[in-house]
Amino acid sequence: MRDAVIVEAVRTPVGKRNGGLSGIHSADLSAHVLRALVERTGLDPVVVDDVIWGCVTQIGEQTFDIARTAVLSAGWPESVPGTTVDRQCGSSQQAVHFAAAGVLSGQYDVAVAGGVEVMSRTPLGSSFTASPLGEDYTARYGEQFPNQGLGAEDIADRFRLSRSQLDEYALQSHERAATAIDEGRFAGQIAPVPISDGRLVDTDEGVRRGGSMEALGALRPAFRPDGKVTAGNSSQISDGAAALLVMTSDKAKDLGLTPLARIHTAVLAGVAPMPMLHGPMPATSKAFAKSGLTAADIGAYEVNEAFAAVPLAWMRDVGVEDKIVNPHGGAIALGHPLGGSGARLMTTLVHHLWDNGIRYGLQAMCEGGGQANATILELL
């Protein structure tokens, strides 16, 4: 029986808005992690059947099938194709799902999945030169464009989450990320990026140390005058890329590579386009039902911190202890480079499972338009 395994996972540091990575073209940042895969594994890229790349804001520098541009920019053979995926925030997690499906079906023997977003150069929403919502959509859902911030307010209200709970979670995210950096937990997964001024960007830039509840409490609500969601308890605008090398375990053996984890289960879920952020809950339930596993079997979770309300509500719904959810912090501290975030989370999860001997990990992402991906990985 064919399987789909991850034999390497690598990411750039996550750059803050207008930070160290902001001067780099998205295709070049993508090429950097593709080259890192080759350097780490000794793989001849000619054997790669496809590169599947997540990217959300496909305008300007991020158009023209950035996956293919990244392949050529990396110096890989012209025979290696690439395709670009948009499932909003889950784009690169979906890229992994597609890579695994191709490998399992026999269409691929070797695939690379990942993604990129350089939000400093291609701002969120800049692709909306016209409304993407036609008459049939607005007849069903109304004229208001889905707003994730209002969705975060809705989920906080439904789960009776207070402003202080959101801020406490945000503070914890920064504290966990700072600890992970100080203890070198990200060192094995990051490919440092040289930049034009001669510096080497090797550390996630968004982490704020020494924060306090008083400082977070002074921030104004961002989406509703009486709201709880602020810039401080939401994810950061960021730049970054990540990539994972996927193949069968038999192919890994042929190539002399050691699999890190098996892609055990991959599912999707859809919910209403507003409030949209509830998707990780049914996606997680679906993953458990399909895999035969339960929450008690999972030793680590990565649930994207688009807003603090999302993982807090998810934990209540699933019944999971806080200490094993985003143990090294999440997008509130590390940042959320949209199209690259799913692959960044999975890279972090794979390395965490490997470093700590944890058998199962689960990743879930909420996504614009009311969708969600959930993936269960099994340590090998």
N, C-alpha and C positions, 0 to 999 in steps of 0.2 A: 504493500500500500504506500502510495506517495505521501509525503508530508511536506510542510513548508517551515523552514527554520531560519532564524536570524544568526548569521555568523559574524557580523560586525555592525556596530551602531556608533555613529560619531556626529558631533554637532559643533557649530561655532559657539563661542560665548554669545550670550544674548546682549546686544548693544542697546543702550537707552536711546530715546529719540534725540537725534542730532549728536549722538555720541561717537564712539570710536569706529563703528562700522558704517556710519552714515555716508561716507564718501565712496563706498564701494557699490558698483552696479550689481543688481540682483543676480544676473547671470554669472558674474565673477565670484560672488559669494557662494553660489550654488556649486560652481566648479571647484571651489576650495574644498568642500566636503567630499565631492566625488574623488578628487585626487587623494584625499586623506584615506578613503576606503582602500584604494589601491596600495598606498604606502603601508597601511597597517596589515594588509592581508597578503600582499604580493600577487594579487589577482591580475591576470592579463585581461583588461577590460574588453577585449575582443569577444570574450565568451558571454558578455552581458546581452541578454535577449531584448531587454527594454528597460528604460528609465522612466518611472512614473512619478511625477512631481506635483506637489500641491502648491497652489498660488491663488490667492483670493482676488486681489485688485489687479486684474489683468488689463492694464492700460499703460501706455508709454513704455517705459523700460521693461515692464513685466509682460509684454505681449509677445506675439510671434512664436508661440509654443516655447516658453522659456526652458522647458525640459530639454528640448533638442539643442537650444542655444548653449545651455550649460554643458551638455555632453561635448560639444565641439570646443567650447571654451576651456574645458578640462584637458584638451589634447587627446581625448579618446578617439578610437578609430571612427571613421565616417560611417561604418557599417552599423554602429550602435544607434538605435532610434530612441526617441523620447516623446512622451505625451504629458500634457498638463491637465490637472484635475482641479475642479472647484466644488468642494462641499463646504464652503465657508470655513469656519474655524477648524473643522475636522478634515480639511483637504488632504493633509499629508498622512493622517491616520487612515483615511480612505485609500490613499496611495498604497499603503502597506496591505490593506485588504485586497486591493486589486492585484498586487504583486503575488500575494499568497494564493489567490484564486488561480492566477495564471500558472503558478508552479504546481499547484495541486492537480490542475486539469491536464498538465502535460504540454500546455502551450509554451511555457517557459521552463528552462532548466535553471537559469540564473536571472534574477531581476534586482534592480535597485529601486527603492522607494524612499521618498523624502519630500522636502518642500522648502520654500523660502518666502520671506516677505521683508522688504526693506522699506518700512513705513515712513522713515524719514524722507525718502525720495519719492515714494508713491503713496500719498496719504490715503487713509481710510475714507471711502466715499468718493474718491476722485474719479472713479469710473462711471458715476451716475450722471452722465451728460444728458440723459433723458430718463424718464421713469421706466423701471423695468416691469411695472405692474400694468397690465392691460385691462380692458373693460370687463372681461369675465372674472378676473381676480378681484377687482374692486367691487363688482356686483356681489361677490360672495363675502368679502371681508371688509369692505369700506375703503375710503380714500387714504386713511392714515398709513404711512409707511411703517412697517414693523420696527419698533425701537427697542433695542436690547436693554438699554438703561431702565426704561419703564417696565420691561419684562423682569429685570432684577428687583425692582420695587414690588412688583406683583408677587414674586416668589417669596420675598421677605415677609410680605403681609400674610400670605396664605399659611406660611409656616411660623408665624408669630415671632419672627426674628427681630430683635431690637437693634437700634443703631450701635449700642455698646457691644453687642455680640458680633456684629459685622466688623467693627473696629478692632476688637480683641483678636478676631481671626486674622485680620490683615497684619496686625503687629506680630502675631505668631509666625506668619508666612515669612516675613523679613528676618525674624530671629532664627528660624530653621534654615533659611537659605544662607545666612551669614555663618552659622555653625558649619554647614556643609562645605562652604568655601574654605573656612579656616582649617577644617579637618582633612581637606584634600579629596573630598568625596566626588567632586566633579572632574578631577584632573584626568582620569582615564577616559572620559567621554568627550573631552573638548579638544578640538584641533585649533590651536592658537592662530590668530589671523594677523599677518604683518600688514601695516598700513603705511600710507605714503610718507608720513613724517618720520619713519624709521622705528616707530614704536611697535610693540607686539601686544595685541588685545588678547588676553588669555583668561579673563575673569568676567563673569556676568556683571553688567554695569548698573543694573537697576536696584540692587539691594541697598536699602537705607538702614544704617546702624543707629542705635541709640534713640529709636523712636519712642513715642509715649502716647498714652491714651489722650492726654491733654492736647497734644499737637494734632492728632487725628480728629479729635472732637471739635476742633476749631474750624475744620473744613466745611464749606457749604455743601448742601445737597446739590448734586449735579443734574438731576433730571426732573425733580418735583420740588416745589418750594418747601413742602412739609415732609420731604422724603428722607430716606436713610442711606441711600447710595451716594457715595462721594468718590472723588478721584483717589482718595486714600484707601478705600476698600474695594477698588476695582482694579482690573489688570492694566498693565502699562502698555503704551504704544512703543513698539520695539523693532529691532532689526535682527535677523538671524536666519540660519539654515541648518538642516540636519538631514542625515541620510542613513539608511539601513540596507544591508546586503542580504538578500533573501534567496534561498535555493532549497533543494531537497537535501536531506541528510546524506543520501547516497552520493549526490554531486559534491557535497562538502568533503566527504571521504576521498573521492577521486582527486579533488584539488588540494588535499592535505590540510583542510581547514577544520576547526573545531566549532561546532554549533554552540551558541550561547543559550538560545531558547527556541521553543517551538511555538508557532502561532496556533494555539489550541482552538480558539473560538473567535469568530468575527461576526458581529451582528450590527443591525441598524434599527433605528426607531424614528417615527415621525409623530409630532404633536402639532397643535395649532400654531400658526405662524406668529401669533401673539397670545400669551407672553413668551413663547418659544423656548425658554431656558429649562423647561421641565424634562426635556428629552432624555438626559442621562439616566433618569429613574426607570422608565420602561425599557430602555436599552440594556440596563444592568439586569433587570428581571429576565429579559429575553436571553441574555448571555448565560445566566444561571440555568434557565430552562433547557437551552440547547446543549450546554456542556455537561449537565448532570451534577455540576458543582454547586456549592452554597457559599454564602458569605463567610462562613467559618473556615472554608478551605483556602481562602485568599489571604496571603500574608502581607501584601502591599497593594495600595491603590494609588493611581494618579487620576485625579478628577480635575479637569481644567478650571483654574480660578479666574474665569472670565469676570466674575464678581464674587465677593465673599458669600453672598446669599446662596450661590449655586452649590458648592460643596457642603455648606452647612445644612441646607435643605435635603440634599442627597444623603448625607449621613443619617439624618433622622428617618428618612424613608426606607433606607436599606438596613439600618441598624448596625452600623459599623463604628468601631472605636476611632476616635480622632487621631490617636498616635500612629496609626498605620496608613493614614490618608495624607498624601503629599508630604512625606516625612522630611523632605529636603526643601520645603517651601514650594511655591508655585508661581503662577503668572502674576500675582499681585506684587511679588518681590522680584522675580526673575524676568518678567516681561512676557508679552504675548505677540510674537511676530506671526500673525494670523496663519498664512499658508505653511509656515514651518513649525507651528506649535505642536501639532499631532506627532510629528516625527521627533521633536525635541522631548516631549513627554515620554514617548516610547523609548528613546535612547536612554533617558534617565532611569526609566523603570527597568529596562534590561540590565543595565549596569548595577542597579540596586539589588535585583534578584541574584545576580552572579556574585556580587561582593559579599552577600549575606547568606547565601545558601537557602534562599526562599523559593519554594517550589512553584507557587502560582502568584501571578500579579494580574490586576485588572485595570484597564485604562478606559475612561469615558470622557467624551467631549460634548458640550452643548454647542449648537450651530445655528447660524442665522437661517431664517425661514422655517424654524421648528423641526430640526432634525437632530440626530445624535448617533455617534458611533460608540460601540463598546468592543473591547478586545481583551481576551484572556491569553496571557503568555504562560508557558510552562518551562521552567528551568531545565536545561539538559546538562 
